[in-house]
């Protein structure tokens, strides 16, 4: 079960695409993962692994902070523009034959 869960996260595939021959029905693997997440099993496993790795000196606790600024495109905001700022006038594009 755990290998199936790890395989799914490592490859990024949907649960339904788990190889049945290697891991069994995807529903079983998904249900076990969901149960472990709900009851805190994954949290306890991570805490234990981190504690053992830290005790062995295998964890580097250096933190890197990135202060990069990314600006959002004007259409990415959730604000509205003032009513008078519509961006200009609209021109009619009639053909010369229509005006005759």
N, C-alpha and C positions, 0 to 999 in steps of 0.2 A: 504493500500500500504506500509506504513512504517513498519508495523509489518512483512509483507512478506520479505522486504529487510533485516530487522534485523534478522529474522529467517534464511535467507539464509546465512548471514555472521556468525551467531552464530554456525550453524551446519556445515558449509563448504561444503554444497551440491552444485551441479551444478544448474543453474537457471532452467533448464528443470525439475528438481526433486522437485520443490516447490509443496506442497500439493494444488491441484486445489480447493478442497472443502473449504479450509480455506482462501486462498489468491486470488483465481481467476486464470485466465490464466497467466502463467509465463511470457509471452511476455509483458503483460501490466505492470507487476511489474518491469521487466527489463527496459522497456522504460522509466518509471517514474524515476527509479534510475539513468539511464543514463542522463536524462534531468536535474535532480537535481544536478548531478555531474558537468555537463557542464555549467550550469548557476550560480553556486556558492552557491546554496541553502544549501548544506551540510556544506560548510565552515562557512556560517552564523549561522547555527544551532550549530555547534561545538563551535564557538566563544561565542555565547550566553550562552550555557550550562556551559562552562568553567568560564565565568565571574560570573554567578550566584553561581556556586559552590565555587569559590574563595572568593566571598563576604561573603558566609556563613561559610568560614573557613574549607571547606571540601577538599581542594586541598593541598597536601604536595608537595612543589616544590623542594624537595631534589633530587639531581642528583647523580647517581652512574655510575662511569666509570670503565669498565673492561679492563684491559691491558693484557689479555691473548693472547699468541702468538700461532697461528695455522700454521703449515707448510704444504704446498701443496705437494702432491705426485709428483714425478718426471714427471709422464706422464700427470699431470694436467697443466703443463706449456705450453706456446705457442711458445717455442723455439726449435730450432733444434740442434742436437748434431753434433760435427765436423765429417767430413767424415771418418777419420781414426779411430774414436772411435766407432766401431761397436759391441763391446761386446764380441769378441772372434771368434774362428774358428768354422766351421761347420763340423761335422763328418757324414760320410755316414753310414746308418744303414742297410746294406745288410745282408740277412740271409746266413748261411753257405752253403745251397743248391744252392744258386745263383752263388757262386764262384766256384763250381765244374765243 
